[in-house]
Amino acid sequence: MLEMTQEELVSVDEACAILMVSKGTLYGLLRSGVLKGFKIGRIWKISRKAINYYINTAIKDDPVFDT
């Protein structure tokens, strides 16, 4: 079973700050599955690994970052 420590999970507010997006944008990413997260009751939690994966994928797919 996968175990995560509390430090590896972030709230919606923290994820918004890390990604520099609005809550609406973040919720859209979560609902669409582009950014992986899970709900505990009504509260979304996102792993730092999922955020890093999303950033790396976005960079890889963006022609601005082609070298």
N, C-alpha and C positions, 0 to 999 in steps of 0.2 A: 504494500500500500504506500502511496505517495504521501510523504509528510512534509509540511511546510511550517516554518516558524513564523511568528507574527511579524517579524522584520521583513520577511519575503513578500508579504501581502500589503497592498496599499488601498486606500479608500478612493472613491471617485474624485474627491477634491485633490488628493495627492497626485493621482494619475493625470488630472487636468493640468496641474502645475508642471509636472514632468514633461508632458507632451505639448504644453502651451496651447490647449484647445478649450473650447467652452464645454460646459456640462452636456449641452444638447448634442454636440459633435461626439463626445465620448460615449454617451448613451447609444447613439446611432451606430458607432463602431462595435459596441458590445452586442447590441441586438442583432446586427448583421453577421456577427461571428468573425469579423475582420480582426478584432482585438478579442482575445480569449479572456473570459472572466467567469465568475460564478456568483450566484446570489445566496446569501444567508438571510432567509426571510425576504425582506424587501431591500436589503442592502447589498450592493454590488461590491465584490472584492476582486482585485486584479493582482496577479503576481508580477513581480519585477521582471521575471524572465519573459513573461508574455509581452510586457511593454518593450523590453529590449528586442525581442523577436519582431515586433511590429515596426519598430524604428529601423532595424536592419533591413527588413523586407522593403519598407518604403524607400530607403536610400538605394537599395539594389535596383529597384524598379524605376527610379527617377533618372532620366537622362542627364540631368544637371550634374549628377555625381559620377557619371561615366568617366573613366580615366584611360 
